Amino acid sequence: MSDNKFPAKWEKHLPSGFEDAVGTMGDEDMEETLVKCEKNIHITEKEKEDDDTINSAKTLVKDQSLKYNLYISMQKAKIRYIIHTMEGRGKVSDEVDDTLPAVDGKDGN
């Protein structure tokens, strides 16, 4: 058995008593439980795909976001055209700023 602690982000989703139950399982029982869990995930994902309410909500979000996405695309196109024009005038270097942004308070370099 590993000395590593099971991640809390997953542990909080375990049903009560599951850890103790797995501790008493043999290898075959654990493999059988894995297959059952995978089957449950497959069935649930399929049900989610077929859920009319969720699909209607996705369509609504997509439709409502369209004008914003088109506007953002237009602004990006304008930026790219200005950079293209500036390159043609020799005003933009070919150097890329490869500095990564800071993540979790750490320097990106």
C-alpha positions in Angstrom: 0.0 0.0 0.0 1.3 3.5 -0.8 2.1 6.0 1.9 0.8 8.8 -0.2 -2.5 10.5 0.9 -5.4 10.2 -1.5 -6.1 13.7 -3.0 -8.7 15.6 -1.0 -10.3 16.9 -4.2 -11.3 13.3 -5.0 -11.8 12.0 -1.5 -14.7 14.4 -0.9 -16.6 12.7 -3.7 -16.3 9.2 -2.3 -19.4 7.6 -0.8 -19.3 7.0 3.0 -17.5 3.7 3.8 -16.0 3.3 0.3 -12.3 3.5 1.5 -12.9 0.8 4.1 -14.7 -1.4 1.6 -11.9 -1.1 -0.9 -9.4 -1.9 1.8 -11.0 -5.3 2.3 -11.4 -6.1 -1.5 -9.2 -8.6 -3.3 -7.7 -7.8 -6.7 -10.6 -9.4 -8.6 -13.2 -7.4 -6.6 -11.4 -4.1 -7.3 -11.2 -4.9 -11.0 -14.9 -5.7 -11.0 -15.7 -2.5 -9.2 -13.5 -0.5 -11.8 -15.5 -2.0 -14.6 -18.8 -1.2 -12.9 -17.7 2.4 -12.3 -16.6 2.8 -16.0 -19.9 1.4 -17.1 -21.8 3.8 -14.8 -19.7 6.7 -16.2 -20.5 5.7 -19.8 -24.3 5.4 -19.1 -24.3 8.7 -17.3 -22.4 10.6 -20.0 -24.8 9.1 -22.6 -27.8 10.3 -20.6 -26.2 13.7 -20.3 -25.6 13.9 -24.1 -29.3 13.0 -24.6 -30.7 15.5 -22.1 -32.9 17.9 -24.0 -32.7 20.6 -21.3 -28.9 20.6 -21.3 -28.8 20.6 -25.1 -31.3 23.5 -25.2 -29.2 25.4 -22.7 -26.0 24.8 -24.7 -27.7 26.0 -27.9 -29.0 29.1 -26.1 -25.6 29.9 -24.8 -24.0 29.4 -28.2 -26.7 31.6 -29.9 -26.5 34.3 -27.2 -22.6 34.3 -27.3 -22.5 34.6 -31.1 -22.6 38.4 -31.3 -19.9 38.7 -28.6 -17.7 36.1 -30.3 -18.1 37.8 -33.7 -17.2 41.2 -32.2 -14.1 39.8 -30.4 -13.1 38.1 -33.7 -13.5 41.4 -35.5 -11.3 43.1 -33.0 -8.6 40.4 -33.3 -8.7 40.7 -37.1 -8.2 44.5 -36.8 -5.2 44.0 -34.5 -3.7 41.4 -36.9 -4.2 43.8 -39.9 -2.6 46.7 -38.1 0.4 44.5 -37.2 0.5 43.2 -40.8 0.5 46.8 -42.0 3.2 47.9 -39.5 5.4 44.9 -40.5 5.1 46.1 -44.1 6.4 49.5 -43.0 9.2 47.8 -41.1 7.9 49.0 -37.7 7.5 45.5 -36.1 10.3 43.2 -35.2 10.2 39.4 -35.8 11.1 38.8 -32.1 8.6 36.9 -30.1 8.1 37.7 -26.4 8.4 34.2 -25.0 8.0 35.2 -21.4 5.3 33.1 -19.8 2.8 34.7 -17.5 3.2 34.1 -13.8 1.2 31.1 -12.6 0.1 30.7 -9.0 2.4 33.6 -7.9 5.5 32.0 -9.5 7.6 33.7 -12.1 6.8 32.3 -15.6 10.5 32.0 -16.6 
